[in-house]
Amino acid sequence: MDMLAEELKRKIRGEVDTSDTTLEKFSKDASLFKVMPKVVVRPNDATDIEALVSFATEKKKKGEEVSLTARAAGTDMSGGPLGNSIILDMTAHFNHFISLEGNRAVVEPGMYFRDFDLETKKKNLEMPGYPASRNLATVGGMVANNAGGEKNLKYGKTGRYVEELDVVLADGKTHTIKKLGGKELVSKLTEQSFEGDLYRALADLVVKNKETIEKARPRVTKNSSGYALWDVGDGETSLDLTKLIIGSQGALGVITRITFSLVTPKPYASMTVLFLKDLDELGTIIQTVLQENPDSFESYDDHTFELAVKYFPEFAVQMKAGIISLGFQFLPEMWMLATGGIPKLVLLVEFCSDSQKEAFDKARALKKRLDASHIRAFTRVAKNEQAAEKYWTVRRESFSLLRKKIRNKKTAPFIDDFVVLPKDLPEFLPKLTAILSKYDLTYTIAGHVGDGNFHIIPLIDPTQPGIRNVISKLAHEVYTLILAYHGSISGEHNDGLIRTPYIKDMFGDDMVSLFEAVERIFDPDGIFNPGKKVGTSFEESFRLLDLPA
């Protein structure tokens, strides 16, 4: 065991691991990158993390390159939880459900959302800002990325439900961060402490740069890029630093405890399903659907549909259904394929209500309205949640199937999370398809069409000569198109190693300078997960790709 690991063993009570197997595992996530850490630690409690922060700060002040990168489930597709120094495995010991009082739940960041959801559902409550990877993700990773998913249209992303965060900051102490206003804020701004200095510096930054910050506010309704300075308050009457820590990918401190507000879910659902032959009428359809105020408005493309047909038995397993039974469920779709071919886009519009009849009436009313407009689409209504399950399974499981079933190819999430205004989609999507068609790639497109947030997952041959150049060219073309429509480069997956180089293109030099200032205020010695929001160039990012040069 090397000297760093020996020193760490004397500092904390949790485990210190430098085995080859562990280092290899923690060198990767669900992204295209590989970064080998020096050591993986499993902190036992907040005291251990405080000791780790103090240790890293001391080392950094001596000129040693030491950093701390918090990691949970490792499902991140951006390279966010990868680091070349000390990795903190938060799933080992920070995985407890602490309390549930009223509509507020307190939980540790390493708890898997699936387990958290089981606990809250016991009281008929849920945190609705969960991602499609709800069965794989932890709540800490969801907060760190400001994740979102199928319920975002009505309920918003994870960050909307964060009330308080316990965070170990750069002073090596645990702080409870929450929205402050009135006398509480005045008191904090006059407090002579590390936290007081932090609040004063951020208040000053917000006040002095009000116009720059407001000008940079994303025009789309969904964004996980940069630091959300436009959401923290005016710095004089209110200041909410949770808005900076949410979505920071651990670059400002280490979260040790999360307080969520919860909602009571509607128990019944029905769905209107649309199979579009072309995209010409997408703008009209989106406008019509959004006027009906659905709970979810999702989509997947023809490639995803083909994947579902090809791996029909696997979808039966996911749904816990027999193949014959599932085949009967898909008879209307089989008839549609036989008579009209594979649809260009499948749209799922879900309505939730307190009664099944009310949900069904809403879905049926939308179908009648769409049919009356004579759109060129096959439409049908899934009366209840059971009938809709097959569509949700295709939407949720396509990425997982891509990763598991396509041999000799690798999923390549590098243009996987863009957002444009829904009104621009009819014009934007054909231009995007034209770009993609120039490259010999298999890919799927699925997304939250109600927010204009789409996920493109290409498949690549990792041994193909020149594949790095393909990724570089395609990424630049796609992000240039997104920004031409004033979109966001990330709606919910965050920046990490893959998108940090594009931050300047999206926000401009002035805002990047403010993002850098935020990091200096929170983390003056640069010990927290460096290079994940600012500070990583294209050259540095592409050098870390787990692909042949």
Secondary structure, 3 states (H helix, E strand, C coil): CCHHHHHHHHHCCCEEECCHHHHHHHCCCCCCECCCCCEEEECCCHHHHHHHHHHHHHHHHCCCCCCEEEECCCCCCCCCCCCCCEEEECCCCCCCEEEEECCEEEECCCCEHHHHHHHHHCCCCECCCCCCCCCCCEHHHHHHHCCCCCCHHHHCCHHHHEEEEEEECCCCCEEEEEEEEHHHHHHHHHCCCHHHHHHHHHHHHHHHCHHHHHHHCCCCCCCCCCCCHHHCCCCCCEEECHHHHCCCCCCCCEEEEEEEECECCCCEEEEEEEEECCCCCHHHHHHHHHHCCCCEEEEEEHHHHHHHHHCHHHHHHHCCCCHHHHHHHCHHHHHHHHHHCCCCEEEEEEEEECCHHHHHHHHHHHHHHHHHCCCCEEEEEECCHHHHHHHHHHHHHHHHHHHHHCCCCEECCCEEEEECCHHHHHHHHHHHHHHHHCCCCEEEEEEECCCCEEEEEEEECCCCCCHHHHHHHHHHHHHHHHHHCCCECCCCCCCHHHHHHHHHHHHCHHHHHHHHHHHHHHCCCCCECCCCCCCCCHHHHHHCECCCC
